[in-house]
Amino acid sequence: MKKARLSYLDAARGLAILLVILGHIWETDRPLPVLIYSFHIPLFFIISGILTAYTGQEQRSMGQLVLSRLRGLIVPYVFFEAVFAFIFGIRNHLDLGSQCAHIRDALFLSPQNVPLWFLPTLFLAELFLLLLVRTLPDRRLAAAICLILYLLPFVPGAGRILPDAVLRCLSSVGFLAVGYFGADLFLKKNPPLYLLLPAAAAGFLLALQNGKTGIYKLTFHNPVLFTVCALTGSCCIIFLLKKITPEETVDISTGVRKRRYFFLLELIGQNSLTILGLHIIVLRVLQEILGLRTESVPGGLLALAGICVLLAPVCAFLNRFFPFLVGRRH
């Protein structure tokens, strides 16, 4: 039986992709980018973990899981990286050497379209987690193994032994496991505002204390602060949106369907994969061709709005005519 979409998770994913765009617009160490980088990517992995548990993916065969993830993650990875390589390869007159280097980097999970690193990393992390759950009947043991793997990138010298792509996967498995093993908490509980708001404030202050972090560059600074900020920010976003983004309902007396408060944010979340794959291209057009100055807050917000507006018809076109390229069945 097909599960109903959870509007607050779509909204959370929509907010997360907007934060990703802002993080790439404001690549500085100012307080706002520091706050964004402290939790936006962990939020994506936690949401993925929740949805993996919610849809009962562990009950499918490994063959079905692999094919599903190849279609949903790797096909878009190849497509968006090819688009990026072609567009920016024009600058180098499609130089064969540059294109070969581009392909090599993509195969080793270090794409030139940097945000795409998330897709193969999620592919590997999800398959590993599901294989672990299917193999070990004791969920506590599986969770403990995920915790141990999550801690490995924090070990001094780990980067000299394991490639960066592997360390990113290990770090990602930890947050994916939080969503998967904590799915009941996220789906059934909703902490009160008097707990969420102080937690969010504390996470903000701790993020400023720890500085700018990120899984892609394996920049953690203080591992404890990094973990606390990632979990605090992600959980507060999910639960706050759960409070203010109720499921769509129908008024029994009038038959009128009541709209959800953040429908636009949910729509962005449903198209987050396409936005992830193309927003850098649009941002470069705005900055380098149109000359938009994005360093300031107004300029950055204008760029964000421009990216969303310009990508809206692209999302609609791909969803309508080429859904398989963006991980959709139909």
Buried (B, 14 or more C-beta within 10 A) or exposed (E): EEEEBBBBBBBBBBBBBBBBBBBBBBEEEEEBBBBBBBBBBBBBBBBBBBBBBBEEBBEBEEEEBBEBBBBBBBBBBBBBBBBBBEBBBEEEEEEEEBBEEBBEBBEEBBBBBEBBBBBBBBBBBBBBBBBBBBEBEEEEEBBEBBBEBBBBBBEEEBEEEBEBBBBBBBBBBBBBBBBBBBBEBBBEEBBEEEEBEEBBEBBBEBBBEBBBBBBBEBEBEBBEBBBBBBBBBBBBBBBBBBEEBEEBEEEEEEEEEEEBBBBEBBBBBBBBBBBBBBBBBBBEBBBEEEEBEBEEEEBBEBBBEBBBEBBBEBBEEBBEEEEBBBBBEE
